[in-house]
Amino acid sequence: MQVLVETRALHKRFGDIHAVRGVDLKVHRGEVLGFLGPNGAGKTTTMRMVTGFLEPTQGTAWVDGVNVALDPLRAKTRMGYLPEGAPCYPDMRVEEFLGFIARARGYRGPELRSRVEHAITAVNLTLVRRQTFETLSKGYRRRTGIAQSLLHDPPVLIMDEPTDGLDPNQKFEVRQLIRRLGKDRAVILSTHLLEEVEAVCTRAVIINRGTVVFDGTPAEMDAKAPAGLKANRLDHVFRQLTTGDLPAGPA
């Protein structure tokens, strides 16, 4: 399988704080990776280095073969990014916002209109396309955020808490969308929700205190739970791995 995201020996220091300590990661086309960790574990810092918003203290990140540090603009053309909290101007209509983002990415004329229409259709925004952002439900705000990340049809999607704050029906719809998008892309979900891993992800990576303590499938993660445990098995494994009661390392 084609590797679309790779990090090698990624480190980040903030003064005396060693936030990320040698993270090695590969994400292939067709994978939906759940990137998990407790608060302060280093997952957001890692994602910011992969997306080019932070420069690593040491190590390298590539997106679709492009070195993020050496060619950040080109690397960003190969990825779509949904930050936590849907990005938009409250008085902009959905289609206006998507047009604004498309222009920022260099599209003009018929190509711009085609990109906007495709994004609206892909995430089912037709019914709200002329509504202002401030009038949208949380579910449609997240959909609009996903739509802007898809305008340039990137091979890599990176999403920070894509279903945070959504009701069960909205979560179901967004997760179905992520599954579809992940069939021919590499998708990374930074999340703290174990149910997200079970519902969407083909693979999970857990980071704790700046290092990877688990890398495997949801089934391999489940297998680390006690045989007699019937409920919340992934939650149990997550707690054990991030409190030091299970051996760390890949599955």
PLY file of the C-alpha trace (Angstrom):
ply
format ascii 1.0
element vertex 251
property float x
property float y
property float z
element edge 250
property int vertex1
property int vertex2
end_header
0.00 0.00 0.00
1.12 3.54 -0.76
2.42 5.50 2.22
0.79 8.95 2.22
1.89 10.24 5.65
5.18 9.41 7.34
7.08 10.76 10.32
10.54 9.67 11.46
12.00 10.41 14.89
9.73 13.43 15.32
10.58 15.53 18.40
9.28 18.84 19.72
10.61 20.78 22.68
9.11 23.90 24.23
11.94 25.08 26.46
12.32 22.43 29.15
9.16 20.59 28.05
9.81 17.64 25.74
6.29 17.38 24.26
6.95 14.85 21.48
9.69 12.24 21.84
10.62 10.42 18.65
7.28 9.61 17.01
7.54 7.23 14.01
4.36 6.89 12.01
3.21 5.62 8.61
-0.31 6.01 7.25
-1.29 4.30 4.00
-3.88 5.05 1.36
-7.18 3.49 2.40
-6.47 3.74 6.14
-8.52 5.70 8.67
-6.16 6.19 11.60
-7.41 7.14 15.04
-4.68 9.16 16.77
-5.42 9.08 20.49
-3.95 10.19 23.76
-4.84 11.82 27.08
-4.70 15.60 27.42
-1.09 16.77 27.20
0.11 13.55 25.54
1.50 15.34 22.47
-1.07 14.36 19.83
-2.06 17.93 18.89
1.59 18.97 18.75
2.35 15.99 16.50
-0.52 16.85 14.16
0.61 20.47 13.98
4.07 19.33 12.90
2.61 17.02 10.26
0.43 19.83 8.89
3.31 22.32 8.89
1.96 24.66 11.56
4.85 23.81 13.89
8.47 23.14 13.01
9.93 19.99 14.59
12.87 20.34 16.95
14.17 17.17 15.35
12.93 14.63 12.82
11.05 14.75 9.54
7.46 14.55 8.29
6.33 13.77 4.74
2.88 14.13 3.18
2.41 12.24 -0.10
6.17 12.13 -0.48
6.69 15.86 0.11
8.98 16.94 2.97
6.83 19.26 5.08
9.76 21.30 6.41
11.52 21.73 3.06
8.46 22.42 0.89
5.58 23.38 3.21
3.38 25.04 0.58
3.49 22.03 -1.72
2.89 19.69 1.22
-0.23 21.64 2.16
-1.64 21.21 -1.34
-1.56 17.46 -0.67
-3.61 17.60 2.53
-6.97 18.79 3.77
-7.18 19.94 7.38
-10.20 20.23 9.68
-9.11 21.95 12.90
-11.03 21.63 16.14
-13.87 24.14 16.01
-15.40 24.68 12.58
-13.60 27.50 10.73
-15.84 30.16 9.21
-17.06 33.75 9.32
-20.49 33.77 11.03
-22.20 36.07 8.49
-20.94 34.18 5.42
-23.24 31.80 3.59
-21.97 28.24 3.16
-21.38 28.57 -0.58
-19.70 31.96 -0.10
-17.30 30.51 2.43
-16.41 27.59 0.19
-15.87 29.99 -2.71
-13.60 32.09 -0.51
-11.50 29.04 0.38
-11.39 27.92 -3.26
-10.09 31.34 -4.31
-7.47 31.20 -1.56
-6.32 27.89 -3.07
-5.97 29.54 -6.48
-9.12 28.40 -8.28
-10.99 30.80 -10.56
-13.97 30.81 -12.93
-15.59 27.50 -13.93
-13.00 25.46 -11.99
-13.83 27.35 -8.79
-17.57 26.79 -9.26
-17.01 23.12 -10.05
-14.91 22.62 -6.92
-17.53 24.28 -4.71
-20.39 22.28 -6.22
-18.50 19.02 -5.83
-17.72 19.74 -2.16
-21.32 20.70 -1.41
-22.58 17.50 -3.00
-19.94 15.29 -1.39
-20.94 16.24 2.16
-24.68 16.83 1.57
-24.79 20.60 2.13
-27.31 21.38 -0.64
-30.19 22.18 1.74
-28.14 24.74 3.71
-25.86 26.15 1.00
-27.43 29.63 1.22
-27.66 29.74 5.01
-25.22 31.82 7.00
-22.77 29.89 9.12
-24.13 31.29 12.38
-27.57 29.74 11.65
-26.23 26.20 11.10
-26.49 23.32 13.52
-23.21 21.91 14.87
-23.53 18.98 12.49
-23.74 21.21 9.43
-20.90 23.37 10.73
-18.67 20.31 10.91
-19.83 19.26 7.44
-18.90 22.71 6.12
-15.48 22.35 7.72
-15.04 18.97 6.05
-16.20 20.43 2.71
-13.51 23.13 2.78
-10.87 20.47 3.46
-11.98 18.57 0.33
-12.08 21.41 -2.19
-8.72 20.53 -3.75
-9.35 16.75 -3.61
-6.32 16.01 -1.38
-4.96 12.48 -0.89
-4.57 13.13 2.87
-7.23 14.35 5.31
-6.33 15.34 8.87
-9.25 15.98 11.23
-9.14 17.19 14.82
-12.13 15.96 16.85
-14.48 15.75 13.82
-17.56 14.69 15.82
-16.97 16.69 19.00
-20.22 18.15 20.35
-22.49 16.39 17.86
-25.65 14.50 18.80
-25.83 10.74 18.05
-27.56 11.21 14.69
-25.05 13.85 13.58
-22.14 11.65 14.72
-23.53 8.75 12.69
-23.79 10.88 9.53
-20.30 12.38 9.87
-18.77 8.95 10.59
-20.42 7.50 7.49
-18.92 10.37 5.50
-15.44 9.74 6.96
-15.67 6.04 6.07
-16.47 6.95 2.47
-13.66 9.50 2.28
-11.18 7.02 3.73
-11.61 4.46 0.96
-9.14 6.14 -1.41
-7.27 8.52 0.92
-5.26 8.46 4.12
-7.38 9.90 6.94
-6.04 10.79 10.39
-8.52 11.54 13.17
-7.10 13.15 16.26
-9.63 12.20 18.92
-10.11 11.27 22.55
-13.26 9.21 21.84
-12.72 5.44 21.94
-16.13 4.95 20.32
-14.72 6.79 17.29
-12.07 4.12 16.92
-14.63 1.31 17.02
-17.03 3.09 14.66
-14.69 4.47 11.99
-11.02 3.57 12.27
-9.10 0.76 10.61
-6.11 1.43 12.87
-5.35 3.15 16.16
-2.22 4.84 17.49
-2.06 5.89 21.13
0.48 8.45 22.27
1.35 9.11 25.91
3.95 11.53 27.29
5.17 12.18 23.77
5.79 8.56 22.74
3.74 5.93 20.90
2.51 3.25 23.32
0.22 1.38 20.93
-0.05 0.96 17.15
-2.46 -1.61 15.79
-5.99 -2.41 14.67
-9.02 -1.93 16.92
-9.23 -5.73 17.19
-5.61 -5.91 18.39
-6.36 -3.20 20.93
-9.45 -5.07 22.10
-7.37 -8.24 22.53
-5.32 -6.50 25.24
-8.39 -6.28 27.51
-9.06 -9.02 30.10
-11.00 -11.93 28.60
-13.80 -11.60 31.15
-14.39 -7.88 30.59
-17.68 -7.41 28.73
-18.11 -3.63 28.43
-15.87 -0.63 27.66
-12.98 -2.87 26.65
-11.12 -0.23 24.61
-11.54 2.31 27.40
-9.93 -0.15 29.79
-6.96 -0.75 27.48
-6.53 2.98 26.88
-6.42 3.67 30.64
-3.95 0.88 31.23
-1.63 1.95 28.41
-1.64 5.59 29.46
-1.12 4.90 33.14
1.73 2.41 32.69
-0.03 -0.79 33.79
0.35 -2.58 30.45
3.55 -3.03 28.44
3.94 -0.15 25.99
4.78 -0.52 22.32
3.19 -1.69 19.09
0.64 -4.49 19.21
0 1
1 2
2 3
3 4
4 5
5 6
6 7
7 8
8 9
9 10
10 11
11 12
12 13
13 14
14 15
15 16
16 17
17 18
18 19
19 20
20 21
21 22
22 23
23 24
24 25
25 26
26 27
27 28
28 29
29 30
30 31
31 32
32 33
33 34
34 35
35 36
36 37
37 38
38 39
39 40
40 41
41 42
42 43
43 44
44 45
45 46
46 47
47 48
48 49
49 50
50 51
51 52
52 53
53 54
54 55
55 56
56 57
57 58
58 59
59 60
60 61
61 62
62 63
63 64
64 65
65 66
66 67
67 68
68 69
69 70
70 71
71 72
72 73
73 74
74 75
75 76
76 77
77 78
78 79
79 80
80 81
81 82
82 83
83 84
84 85
85 86
86 87
87 88
88 89
89 90
90 91
91 92
92 93
93 94
94 95
95 96
96 97
97 98
98 99
99 100
100 101
101 102
102 103
103 104
104 105
105 106
106 107
107 108
108 109
109 110
110 111
111 112
112 113
113 114
114 115
115 116
116 117
117 118
118 119
119 120
120 121
121 122
122 123
123 124
124 125
125 126
126 127
127 128
128 129
129 130
130 131
131 132
132 133
133 134
134 135
135 136
136 137
137 138
138 139
139 140
140 141
141 142
142 143
143 144
144 145
145 146
146 147
147 148
148 149
149 150
150 151
151 152
152 153
153 154
154 155
155 156
156 157
157 158
158 159
159 160
160 161
161 162
162 163
163 164
164 165
165 166
166 167
167 168
168 169
169 170
170 171
171 172
172 173
173 174
174 175
175 176
176 177
177 178
178 179
179 180
180 181
181 182
182 183
183 184
184 185
185 186
186 187
187 188
188 189
189 190
190 191
191 192
192 193
193 194
194 195
195 196
196 197
197 198
198 199
199 200
200 201
201 202
202 203
203 204
204 205
205 206
206 207
207 208
208 209
209 210
210 211
211 212
212 213
213 214
214 215
215 216
216 217
217 218
218 219
219 220
220 221
221 222
222 223
223 224
224 225
225 226
226 227
227 228
228 229
229 230
230 231
231 232
232 233
233 234
234 235
235 236
236 237
237 238
238 239
239 240
240 241
241 242
242 243
243 244
244 245
245 246
246 247
247 248
248 249
249 250
